[in-house]
């Protein structure tokens, strides 16, 4: 159990990881003109549902399988 806790990210390291992974995901999305969050765009709760052309296999490979 202690070994699992040693692998967790806390504080600034956690924020940096989230920032990095968010930008990795955004890099996979189609670059189409439209609203961005600062312009009034909104977060989506289902990336695959909104962008099915990404492909489920790609999302699993990139974000769920360990390297």
C-alpha positions in Angstrom: 0.0 0.0 0.0 2.8 2.4 0.9 4.4 1.8 -2.5 1.3 2.9 -4.3 1.3 6.2 -2.3 4.9 6.8 -3.3 3.9 6.9 -7.0 1.1 9.6 -6.5 1.7 13.1 -7.5 0.9 15.9 -5.0 0.7 19.7 -5.2 2.6 21.4 -7.9 3.7 18.1 -9.5 0.1 17.1 -9.8 -0.9 20.4 -11.4 2.1 20.2 -13.9 1.0 16.6 -14.9 -2.6 17.6 -15.4 -1.5 20.6 -17.5 0.8 18.4 -19.6 -1.8 15.7 -20.2 -4.4 18.4 -21.1 -2.2 19.8 -23.7 -1.4 16.3 -25.1 -5.1 15.7 -25.5 -5.7 19.2 -27.1 -2.9 18.4 -29.6 -4.9 15.4 -30.8 -8.1 17.4 -31.4 -8.9 18.8 -34.8 -7.8 22.4 -35.2 -11.0 24.0 -36.3 -11.9 27.7 -35.9 -14.4 28.3 -33.2 -14.9 29.3 -29.7 -12.1 28.7 -27.2 -12.6 28.8 -23.4 -11.4 32.4 -23.2 -13.8 33.3 -26.0 -16.8 31.7 -24.3 -16.3 28.1 -25.3 -17.1 25.3 -22.8 -15.4 22.2 -21.5 -16.8 18.9 -22.7 -17.4 16.0 -20.4 -17.1 13.3 -23.2 -14.1 13.9 -25.5 -14.8 10.7 -27.5 -18.5 11.5 -27.8 -17.7 14.9 -29.2 -14.7 13.9 -31.3 -15.3 10.2 -32.4 -12.9 10.7 -35.3 -10.1 10.5 -32.8 -10.7 6.8 -32.4 -11.1 5.0 -29.2 -8.0 2.9 -29.8 -5.8 6.0 -30.0 -7.2 7.5 -26.8 -6.7 4.2 -25.0 -3.1 3.9 -26.3 -2.2 7.5 -25.5 -3.8 7.8 -22.1 -4.7 4.5 -20.5 -2.0 2.1 -21.4 1.3 2.3 -19.5 4.3 3.0 -21.7 
